């Protein structure tokens, strides 16, 4: 299902998104019609709209479109809201500035999914603080990792510091059982923000060597919640660490908001 400004979207209206690929989005998991962190997702869309398009976004209108997309759905699903301008021209993107709201829905997997094995890949996202649609680099890194026999990529910057994963934030559990987030240019994840509100955490710069020496590590985003990392490169990590179970329980205890 896909709608643009609340109406069925035409293929012509999607051409600019496919060919110019300028826009931003957020993805939200809906369970029983509720979305954890919905208000934070709306704040992200409004912030990114100002950064990308230089204009304000009517988030009450976005909520209406999301509510419409979820109407009648009883199974868990992921709603993606993409904000882009169908009139954008590759040669003159400065002329665009009337963003439209594309809403798409897909089925959601079970949580938590199986632990994943990550391979470190040198990569830094463009404008990392914005959740933008420019996913070529991230998906190329993911493909590189998968061709090497891993599940996904863990990004390492030119400074040698770990930042985030392909489409997820990464967190660590140190040898003392404390949760540590990488202090690096990363996308401010909604799931990370929710976990920070309900448990003690700290930030620190983390090298790849330090990451591999952690007691445990996990991926987190709205689709998977808290997903254990079973390995980074050739280093095995504990996918059953008690801290991971506590994080999952914390996340699942957060009530969903209705659009």
Secondary structure, 3 states (H helix, E strand, C coil): CEEECCEECCHHHHHHHHHCCCCEEEEEEEECCEECCHHHHHHHHHHHHHHHHCCCCCHHHHHHHHHHHHCCCCCCEEEEEEEECCCCCHHHHHHCCCCEEEEEEEECCCCCCCCEEEEEEECCCCCCCCCECCCHHHHHHHHHHHHCCCCEEEEECCCCEEEEECCCEEEEECCCCCEEEECCCCCCCHHHHHHHHHCCEEEECCEHHHHHCCCEEEEEECCCEEEEEEEECCEECCCCCHHHHHHHHHHHCCCCEEC
